[in-house]
Amino acid sequence: MEMILRRFAGIFILVSLLLAYFHSLYWLWFTAFVGFNLLQSSFTNFCPLELILKKIGVGQGSATPR
């Protein structure tokens, strides 16, 4: 689950930076939002994306990591 969360965070940050560069600087607010969520989850151990992924069944299988 942790690997999936890191991938999502990385993808969100990179996509928002590309959108800020090519479309509007307001997309940097989304980058800040992702960064803030990463910071707060390190203190509170609460991650909204983790709740969403668990509800749709991601990471609950018994597959071995690659």
Buried (B, 14 or more C-beta within 10 A) or exposed (E): EEEEBEEBBEEBBEBBBEBBEEEEEEBBEBBEEBEEBBEEBEEEEEBEBBEEBEEEEEBEEEEEEE
